[in-house]
Every structure is written in structure tokens, then in C-alpha cells.
Amino acid sequence: MRLVQVMVPTGKREAVLDVLDEEDVDYALSDETSGRDYTAVVTFPLPTSAVEPILDRLREVGIERNAYTVVMQAETVVSKRFEALEDRYDADRNEAGNGDRIAREELVARASGMALPLRPYVLMTAVSAIVATAGLLLDSPAVVVGSMVIAPLIGPAMAASVGTVVDDPELALRGIKLQALGGLVAVGAATAFALLIRTTNVVPLSADEVFAINEVRERLAPDILSLVIGLGAGAAGAVSLASGVSSALVGVMIAAALVPPTAVVGIGIAWGEPATVLGSGVLVLVNVLAINLVALIVLWRYGYRPRLWFREDDARTATLKRISVLAVVLLLLTGLLGTFTYSSYRTAGFEEDATAAIEAELPPAATVLDLEATYEGFPLQTPRSVVVTVGYPPASSPPAAGDDIREQVSAAAPDPIGPVGHADIRVEIRYVGVDREPE
């Protein structure tokens, strides 16, 4: 529920009170004595769903933007007339399918407030990217989650979408600029921090060792399911904004879709392997587009339109145009995610088949303890090297199966893509003495 306060211009008192009486709204009226062109201040409680239609009626009788209006959140209203008004408007709005939405003016104000001023936005984005980079290199999910909490990324996305559907070009452009700037700042901060860590030898790891870290590796080749994160984040952000509930947790979800893969891009640049993290870059773009696309659709379906009816066609055209562009680009990038998914299926199948084939070549007393493969190629990956760890009884000699193992690994490799072929696979075999407990 909301508490609304309206300044009544000279000559409009009776018209304003007539509207409130017709709507059966409780109100308190006080005289305005500042000496300006206002005669009274009227204060009245409204259900959230009633704010927009009643403000529209008041504008029809002469309450314009220069007569300021304040909308505040109210905790409790004890009034039989208010309860009847709440039941009536909630029933009307539920029939339209958007009974829990806030007023258009409140939506614009919330979206504008969520898009932080430039300096704190840049600072918090940079800090979030740095913390995420540290968490990835530490292989610490807790630190990565912490970086998401402080990332201010929900505001620009919602501002761009709200500005589009209500035909507020300034708000929409501000949201788009902040999103682009945030991406550049995040990648730059992550790259600078990772480069500092690498040059000072705080993390004395090679590129292969860095990309083998679990938190990093899982974002190098995202699959098609990663698209669900961006779509869900965009829908949740728009719904939370339109319904007036807290967006804090939704902001964490949006940050989860953007911050970690952006940090991986910075790590790849710092370690001199930008081609390796193209998958993370694609994931960032896919999630940004998905968030904006779904937010636009949800807000338009909620019924938000420009305040002036003759601007509705312009807003509809702009919204449909942006939805179309976002959908086309998203579809193309989703094709890459599908390729990553297929590539993951190929590599998983290769490792499973290679392990089974090697096991068949080993004597009964020996076993494959581990098979670790590195890949190259984009977007389809081909095995570049394989490290096989074989366990054998320490009382005996290592099994002489090196040549057979290399043949089986080459035979199990998927069809080569590009210049890399089966003969190019480097196979390293490590033997480890393993004591087995008697059965």
C-alpha cells in the first residue's frame, strides 16, 4: 500500500476532491500557506494497484508534473473504506493479470534509483571483479558469491528496459551506457589484478594450471543451460521491480550470470591465453542480452506504457525493435553455446572411451587412476595432450603398455577439427605404486 501526497494548484481543489470522492478514497486536506500557486495539500492512502489509475485521473483534472506528487510506502492503514477500495482495485487488476504491479511513476523512480551514480558504480563494479578474480584463483565458491553480492549490475539493465517501455530515452540510454561501461570496467579490473598476481608470482601457476582450477574451468566452455541463468535473472529482475519487492537477491542472481565469467576473461588475458576464454566472453554477452530481452518482454506484458497515449506507438516500435535485435543476436550466440555443449559431450565421451580402452590393455593387477586431458580449438575442442596415471602393485614392475596406451588414446579421440589430428595428441604416462588391501 502507498501513501500519496499531492500539491493542489489554485482553482483545482474542487476537481481533485471530486475525483477522490468518486473513487471513495479517504483523504486529509490541509491548506498550503507558502505563498506559491497552490491552495492545499491532499494526502490519501491507496492500494498499490490503485496508484497509477488514480494519478492518471488527477492529471486529467489538472494535476501536472509541476504540482509535485509524493508516493511513499505505507505499512498499515486501518479503514473500512480503504479495505473496500483495495478489494475493488485488486479484483480489477487480477482480471487483467497484473494485480501486483506498482505505478508507472514509481517504476521509473525505482529503476532510476537502482542505476547508481557513475563514481560509486565504477568503484563497486571494479571491486566486485577483483574479488571474483581472487575467488576464482583461490578456487573458493564462497569468495565468488561474495563478489556477486556487491556487484551493482541489476540497476543499469532494469533502467534500460524501463526507459524503453515507458518511452524515456534518457533513462534507457543511461542504462545502456552503464552496462557497456560496467563490462569494460569489470574486464579491465580483473585483467589488471590477475596480471599483478601473475607478475608478482603470488600465484605461481602456468596457464594450463590456472585453467585447470575448478572455478575457472567450468566457465571456459559454457553449455546451453547457461542461457537459463540469464533468462531467469532478467525475468526475476523485471518482476521484482514491477511488483515493488526487494531486488537485492535478484541482483545477486544477475551478478552470478555476469561477474564470474567476466573475471575469467580477465584471467585469460593476464595469462596470455585470450583465445582460451572466448567461451567466457560469449557467456557474458549471452547473459547480458538475455537479461535485457526478458526484462523488456516482462515489463511490456505487465502493461507499462508511456504516460501520454500518443507516445505509445513510439514506445511500442522502439520496444519491438530492441526485442527483435536482442533476439536475433541472442539466437546467434546461443548457437555457439550449443556448439560448446556438443563439444563437452565429445570430450566427455573421449575420456570415458579412452579410459575403458586403456583398462582393457592393462594387466589385471594394474588400473587407471586418472586421465587428464587438455584441449584446443574453438568452439569445437580437440584433445591436445593426455596424462594417464596408471596404478600397479609396488612389488612388481610397471606394465609395459606404453605403446598400446598411446594407440588406444589416439583411436578414442574424436574426429579432428582443423589442423589438429590424432597424431598430434601428446600422451604422457605416469606409473604409481599402489598397495591394495586384501579382499
C-alpha positions as CSV (number, residue, x, y, z in Angstrom):
1,M,0.0,0.0,0.0
2,R,1.1,3.6,-0.6
3,L,0.6,7.0,1.0
4,V,0.2,9.7,-1.7
5,Q,0.7,13.4,-1.1
6,V,-0.4,15.9,-3.9
7,M,0.0,19.7,-4.1
8,V,-3.3,21.1,-5.4
9,P,-2.9,24.2,-7.7
10,T,-5.1,27.2,-7.5
11,G,-8.5,26.5,-8.9
12,K,-8.2,22.7,-8.9
13,R,-9.3,22.0,-5.3
14,E,-12.9,21.0,-6.1
15,A,-11.9,18.9,-9.1
16,V,-9.3,17.0,-7.1
17,L,-11.7,16.3,-4.2
18,D,-14.4,15.3,-6.6
19,V,-12.1,12.6,-8.1
20,L,-11.2,11.3,-4.7
21,D,-14.8,11.3,-3.6
22,E,-15.9,9.4,-6.7
23,E,-13.2,6.8,-6.1
24,D,-14.3,6.5,-2.4
25,V,-10.8,7.4,-1.2
26,D,-10.1,8.6,2.4
27,Y,-8.1,11.8,2.4
28,A,-6.8,14.5,4.6
29,L,-6.8,18.1,3.3
30,S,-4.6,21.0,4.6
31,D,-4.2,24.5,3.4
32,E,-1.0,25.4,1.6
33,T,0.4,28.7,3.1
34,S,3.8,29.0,1.3
35,G,2.5,31.8,-1.0
36,R,3.1,29.8,-4.1
37,D,0.4,28.9,-6.7
38,Y,-1.0,26.1,-4.6
39,T,-4.1,26.2,-2.3
40,A,-3.9,22.9,-0.5
41,V,-2.1,19.7,0.2
42,V,-4.1,16.5,0.0
43,T,-2.9,13.2,1.5
44,F,-4.5,9.9,1.0
45,P,-3.7,6.1,1.2
46,L,-4.1,3.8,-1.8
47,P,-3.6,0.2,-2.6
48,T,-0.5,-0.3,-4.8
49,S,-2.6,-1.3,-7.8
50,A,-4.7,1.9,-7.5
51,V,-1.9,4.5,-7.5
52,E,-1.5,4.7,-11.3
53,P,-5.2,4.9,-12.4
54,I,-6.0,7.5,-9.7
55,L,-2.9,9.6,-10.5
56,D,-4.0,9.5,-14.2
57,R,-7.5,10.7,-13.2
58,L,-5.9,13.6,-11.2
59,R,-3.8,14.6,-14.1
60,E,-6.9,14.7,-16.3
61,V,-8.3,17.4,-14.0
62,G,-5.2,19.5,-13.9
63,I,-2.6,18.0,-11.5
64,E,0.5,18.3,-13.7
65,R,4.2,17.5,-13.0
66,N,4.9,21.0,-11.7
67,A,2.4,20.3,-8.9
68,Y,4.6,17.8,-7.1
69,T,3.4,14.4,-6.1
70,V,5.0,12.2,-3.5
71,V,4.3,8.4,-3.3
72,M,5.5,6.7,-0.1
73,Q,5.2,3.1,1.1
74,A,2.8,2.7,4.0
75,E,2.9,-0.2,6.5
76,T,-0.7,-0.3,7.7
77,V,-3.9,1.5,7.0
78,V,-6.9,0.9,9.3
79,S,-10.0,2.0,7.4
80,K,-13.1,0.2,6.1
81,R,-13.2,2.4,3.0
82,F,-9.6,1.6,2.3
83,E,-10.3,-2.1,2.5
84,A,-13.2,-1.8,0.1
85,L,-11.1,0.2,-2.3
86,E,-8.3,-2.4,-2.0
87,D,-10.7,-5.2,-2.8
88,R,-12.1,-3.4,-5.8
89,Y,-8.8,-2.5,-7.4
90,D,-7.2,-5.8,-6.7
91,A,-10.1,-7.6,-8.3
92,D,-9.9,-5.3,-11.4
93,R,-6.1,-5.7,-11.7
94,N,-6.2,-9.5,-11.2
95,E,-8.6,-9.8,-14.1
96,A,-6.0,-8.0,-16.2
97,G,-3.3,-10.3,-14.9
98,N,-1.1,-7.6,-13.3
99,G,-2.6,-7.0,-9.9
100,D,0.7,-6.7,-8.1
101,R,2.4,-4.1,-10.2
102,I,3.4,-0.7,-9.0
103,A,2.6,2.6,-10.6
104,R,4.5,3.7,-13.7
105,E,5.9,6.8,-11.9
106,E,7.1,4.6,-9.1
107,L,8.6,2.1,-11.5
108,V,10.6,4.8,-13.3
109,A,11.8,6.2,-9.9
110,R,12.9,2.8,-8.7
111,A,14.7,2.0,-11.9
112,S,16.5,5.3,-11.9
113,G,17.5,4.9,-8.3
114,M,18.9,1.4,-8.9
115,A,21.3,2.7,-11.5
116,L,23.9,4.2,-9.3
117,P,25.8,7.4,-10.0
118,L,28.9,7.0,-12.1
119,R,31.7,7.0,-9.5
120,P,30.2,4.5,-7.0
121,Y,29.1,2.3,-9.9
122,V,32.5,2.1,-11.4
123,L,34.2,1.6,-8.0
124,M,31.8,-1.2,-6.9
125,T,32.0,-2.9,-10.3
126,A,35.8,-2.9,-10.2
127,V,35.9,-4.2,-6.6
128,S,33.4,-6.9,-7.5
129,A,35.5,-8.0,-10.4
130,I,38.7,-8.1,-8.4
131,V,37.1,-10.1,-5.6
132,A,35.7,-12.5,-8.1
133,T,39.1,-12.9,-9.7
134,A,40.6,-13.7,-6.3
135,G,37.9,-16.2,-5.6
136,L,38.4,-18.0,-8.9
137,L,42.1,-18.3,-8.4
138,L,41.6,-19.5,-4.9
139,D,39.0,-21.9,-6.1
140,S,36.7,-20.6,-3.4
141,P,32.9,-20.6,-4.2
142,A,32.3,-18.5,-1.1
143,V,34.5,-15.7,-2.2
144,V,33.0,-15.7,-5.7
145,V,29.5,-15.5,-4.2
146,G,30.7,-12.6,-2.1
147,S,31.7,-10.7,-5.2
148,M,28.2,-11.1,-6.6
149,V,26.7,-9.5,-3.5
150,I,28.5,-6.2,-4.1
151,A,28.1,-6.1,-7.8
152,P,25.7,-3.2,-8.8
153,L,24.7,-4.7,-12.1
154,I,20.9,-5.0,-11.8
155,G,20.3,-1.3,-11.9
156,P,21.6,-0.5,-15.5
157,A,19.8,-3.5,-17.0
158,M,16.5,-2.5,-15.4
159,A,16.9,1.2,-16.3
160,A,17.5,0.4,-20.0
161,S,14.3,-1.8,-20.1
162,V,12.1,0.6,-18.1
163,G,13.3,3.5,-20.2
164,T,12.4,1.7,-23.4
165,V,8.9,0.6,-22.4
166,V,7.8,3.9,-20.9
167,D,9.5,5.9,-23.7
168,D,12.1,7.6,-21.6
169,P,15.1,7.8,-23.9
170,E,17.3,9.4,-21.3
171,L,16.8,6.6,-18.8
172,A,17.2,3.9,-21.5
173,L,20.4,5.4,-22.8
174,R,21.8,5.8,-19.3
175,G,21.1,2.1,-18.7
176,I,22.8,1.0,-21.9
177,K,25.8,3.2,-21.3
178,L,26.3,1.9,-17.8
179,Q,26.0,-1.7,-18.9
180,A,28.7,-1.2,-21.5
181,L,30.9,0.8,-19.1
182,G,30.4,-1.9,-16.4
183,G,31.6,-4.6,-18.8
184,L,34.7,-2.7,-19.7
185,V,35.5,-1.8,-16.1
186,A,35.0,-5.4,-14.9
187,V,37.2,-6.9,-17.6
188,G,39.8,-4.2,-17.1
189,A,39.9,-4.6,-13.3
190,A,40.0,-8.4,-13.5
191,T,42.8,-8.2,-16.0
192,A,44.9,-5.7,-14.1
193,F,44.5,-7.6,-10.8
194,A,45.3,-11.0,-12.4
195,L,48.3,-9.5,-14.2
196,L,49.6,-8.2,-10.9
197,I,49.1,-11.5,-9.2
198,R,50.9,-13.3,-12.0
199,T,53.9,-10.9,-12.3
200,T,54.4,-10.8,-8.5
201,N,54.3,-14.6,-8.5
202,V,51.6,-14.7,-5.9
203,V,50.0,-17.4,-8.0
204,P,53.0,-19.3,-9.5
205,L,50.9,-21.3,-12.0
206,S,51.1,-21.8,-15.7
207,A,48.2,-21.0,-17.9
208,D,47.3,-24.7,-18.1
209,E,47.3,-25.0,-14.3
210,V,45.2,-21.9,-13.9
211,F,42.6,-23.1,-16.4
212,A,42.5,-26.4,-14.6
213,I,41.2,-24.7,-11.4
214,N,37.6,-25.9,-11.0
215,E,36.0,-22.5,-10.6
216,V,37.8,-21.3,-13.7
217,R,37.4,-24.4,-15.9
218,E,33.7,-24.7,-15.5
219,R,33.3,-21.2,-17.2
220,L,35.6,-21.8,-20.1
221,A,33.2,-23.7,-22.2
222,P,29.6,-22.9,-21.1
223,D,26.8,-25.1,-22.3
224,I,23.3,-24.3,-23.5
225,L,22.0,-24.5,-19.9
226,S,23.9,-21.3,-19.1
227,L,21.3,-19.4,-21.1
228,V,18.7,-20.3,-18.4
229,I,20.6,-18.2,-15.9
230,G,20.4,-15.1,-17.9
231,L,16.7,-15.6,-18.9
232,G,15.8,-16.3,-15.3
233,A,17.7,-13.4,-14.0
234,G,16.1,-11.0,-16.4
235,A,12.6,-12.2,-15.6
236,A,13.2,-12.1,-11.9
237,G,14.6,-8.7,-12.0
238,A,11.7,-7.3,-14.0
239,V,9.1,-8.9,-11.8
240,S,10.7,-7.8,-8.6
241,L,11.0,-4.2,-9.9
242,A,7.4,-4.1,-11.2
243,S,5.9,-5.6,-8.0
244,G,7.9,-3.3,-5.7
245,V,9.6,-6.0,-3.7
246,S,13.3,-6.0,-2.7
247,S,15.6,-6.7,-5.6
248,A,18.7,-7.4,-3.5
249,L,18.7,-11.2,-4.0
250,V,17.7,-10.8,-7.7
251,G,20.7,-8.5,-8.1
252,V,22.9,-11.3,-6.8
253,M,21.4,-13.6,-9.4
254,I,22.2,-11.2,-12.2
255,A,25.7,-10.7,-10.9
256,A,26.1,-14.5,-10.8
257,A,25.4,-14.5,-14.5
258,L,27.9,-11.8,-15.3
259,V,30.7,-11.3,-12.8
260,P,32.5,-14.7,-12.7
261,P,32.7,-15.2,-16.5
262,T,33.9,-11.6,-16.8
263,A,36.6,-12.3,-14.3
264,V,37.6,-15.4,-16.2
265,V,38.1,-13.3,-19.3
266,G,40.4,-11.0,-17.4
267,I,42.4,-14.1,-16.1
268,G,42.8,-15.4,-19.7
269,I,44.1,-12.0,-20.9
270,A,46.5,-11.8,-18.0
271,W,47.9,-15.3,-18.6
272,G,48.3,-14.6,-22.3
273,E,45.6,-17.0,-23.4
274,P,42.7,-14.8,-24.7
275,A,41.6,-17.4,-27.2
276,T,41.1,-19.9,-24.3
277,V,38.4,-17.7,-22.7
278,L,36.3,-16.9,-25.7
279,G,33.7,-19.1,-24.3
280,S,33.5,-16.9,-21.1
281,G,33.2,-13.8,-23.3
282,V,30.4,-15.4,-25.2
283,L,28.7,-16.3,-21.9
284,V,28.9,-12.7,-20.7
285,L,27.3,-11.4,-23.9
286,V,24.6,-14.1,-23.9
287,N,23.6,-13.3,-20.3
288,V,23.6,-9.5,-20.9
289,L,21.3,-9.9,-23.9
290,A,19.1,-12.5,-22.2
291,I,18.6,-10.2,-19.2
292,N,17.7,-7.2,-21.3
293,L,15.4,-9.2,-23.6
294,V,13.4,-10.9,-21.0
295,A,13.1,-7.7,-18.8
296,L,11.7,-5.8,-21.8
297,I,9.1,-8.5,-22.5
298,V,8.0,-8.9,-18.9
299,L,7.6,-5.1,-18.3
300,W,5.6,-4.7,-21.6
301,R,3.4,-7.7,-20.7
302,Y,2.9,-6.1,-17.2
303,G,1.1,-3.3,-19.1
304,Y,3.6,-0.4,-18.7
305,R,3.2,2.3,-21.3
306,P,4.2,6.0,-21.7
307,R,2.2,8.5,-19.7
308,L,1.0,10.2,-22.9
309,W,-1.2,8.0,-25.1
310,F,0.1,9.4,-28.4
311,R,3.7,8.3,-27.5
312,E,2.6,4.7,-27.0
313,D,3.1,3.9,-30.7
314,D,6.7,5.2,-30.5
315,A,7.3,3.2,-27.4
316,R,5.9,0.0,-28.9
317,T,8.0,0.5,-32.0
318,A,11.2,1.0,-30.0
319,T,10.4,-1.9,-27.7
320,L,9.7,-4.3,-30.6
321,K,12.8,-3.1,-32.5
322,R,15.1,-3.7,-29.5
323,I,13.4,-7.1,-28.7
324,S,14.0,-8.1,-32.3
325,V,17.6,-7.1,-32.4
326,L,18.3,-8.7,-29.0
327,A,16.6,-11.9,-30.0
328,V,18.5,-12.2,-33.3
329,V,21.9,-11.6,-31.7
330,L,21.0,-13.9,-28.8
331,L,20.0,-16.6,-31.1
332,L,23.3,-16.5,-32.9
333,L,25.3,-16.6,-29.7
334,T,23.1,-19.4,-28.4
335,G,24.2,-21.4,-31.4
336,L,27.8,-21.0,-30.0
337,L,26.6,-22.3,-26.6
338,G,25.0,-25.2,-28.4
339,T,28.4,-25.9,-30.0
340,F,30.1,-25.7,-26.6
341,T,27.5,-28.2,-25.3
342,Y,28.3,-30.6,-28.2
343,S,32.0,-30.1,-27.6
344,S,31.6,-31.0,-23.9
345,Y,29.7,-34.1,-24.9
346,R,32.6,-35.1,-27.3
347,T,35.3,-34.5,-24.8
348,A,33.5,-36.4,-22.0
349,G,32.9,-39.3,-24.4
350,F,36.5,-39.3,-25.4
351,E,37.8,-39.5,-21.8
352,E,35.3,-42.3,-21.0
353,D,36.2,-44.3,-24.1
354,A,39.9,-43.8,-23.7
355,T,39.8,-44.9,-20.0
356,A,37.9,-48.0,-20.9
357,A,40.2,-48.9,-23.8
358,I,43.3,-48.4,-21.6
359,E,41.9,-50.6,-18.9
360,A,41.4,-53.3,-21.5
361,E,45.2,-53.2,-22.3
362,L,46.4,-53.3,-18.8
363,P,47.1,-56.5,-16.8
364,P,44.6,-57.4,-14.1
365,A,46.8,-56.1,-11.3
366,A,47.1,-52.6,-12.9
367,T,44.4,-49.9,-13.1
368,V,43.8,-46.4,-14.5
369,L,43.9,-44.0,-11.5
370,D,43.3,-40.8,-13.5
371,L,43.1,-39.5,-17.1
372,E,43.6,-35.7,-17.5
373,A,43.2,-34.2,-21.0
374,T,43.9,-30.7,-22.3
375,Y,42.1,-29.4,-25.4
376,E,42.5,-26.8,-28.0
377,G,40.3,-25.4,-30.8
378,F,37.2,-23.1,-30.8
379,P,34.4,-23.7,-30.5
380,L,34.8,-27.5,-31.0
381,Q,37.7,-28.7,-28.9
382,T,40.2,-31.5,-29.9
383,P,42.5,-33.3,-27.5
384,R,45.9,-31.7,-27.4
385,S,47.6,-33.8,-24.7
386,V,46.6,-36.6,-22.3
387,V,48.2,-37.5,-19.0
388,V,47.3,-41.1,-17.9
389,T,48.1,-42.2,-14.3
390,V,48.4,-45.9,-14.0
391,G,48.5,-47.7,-10.7
392,Y,50.3,-51.0,-10.3
393,P,51.5,-53.3,-7.4
394,P,54.7,-51.9,-6.0
395,A,56.2,-55.4,-5.7
396,S,56.1,-55.8,-9.5
397,S,57.5,-53.8,-12.4
398,P,55.3,-51.1,-14.2
399,P,53.3,-52.7,-17.0
400,A,54.9,-52.4,-20.4
401,A,51.9,-51.0,-22.1
402,G,53.0,-47.5,-23.1
403,D,52.7,-48.0,-26.9
404,D,49.4,-49.7,-26.5
405,I,48.0,-46.9,-24.3
406,R,49.1,-44.3,-26.9
407,E,47.4,-46.2,-29.7
408,Q,44.2,-46.5,-27.7
409,V,44.1,-42.8,-26.8
410,S,44.6,-41.8,-30.4
411,A,41.9,-44.3,-31.6
412,A,39.4,-43.0,-29.0
413,A,40.0,-39.3,-29.9
414,P,37.1,-37.7,-31.8
415,D,37.4,-36.8,-35.4
416,P,39.9,-33.9,-35.6
417,I,38.7,-30.4,-36.2
418,G,41.0,-28.1,-38.0
419,P,44.8,-28.7,-38.2
420,V,45.0,-30.9,-35.0
421,G,44.8,-34.6,-35.8
422,H,45.1,-37.8,-33.9
423,A,48.9,-38.0,-34.5
424,D,49.3,-34.6,-32.7
425,I,48.0,-35.9,-29.4
426,R,50.8,-36.0,-26.8
427,V,50.3,-38.8,-24.4
428,E,52.2,-38.9,-21.0
429,I,52.0,-42.0,-18.8
430,R,52.7,-41.9,-15.1
431,Y,53.1,-45.0,-13.1
432,V,52.3,-45.1,-9.4
433,G,52.8,-48.0,-7.0
434,V,49.5,-48.7,-5.2
435,D,49.1,-51.2,-2.3
436,R,45.8,-52.9,-2.5
437,E,44.0,-54.2,0.6
438,P,43.5,-57.9,0.6
439,E,39.9,-58.9,-0.3
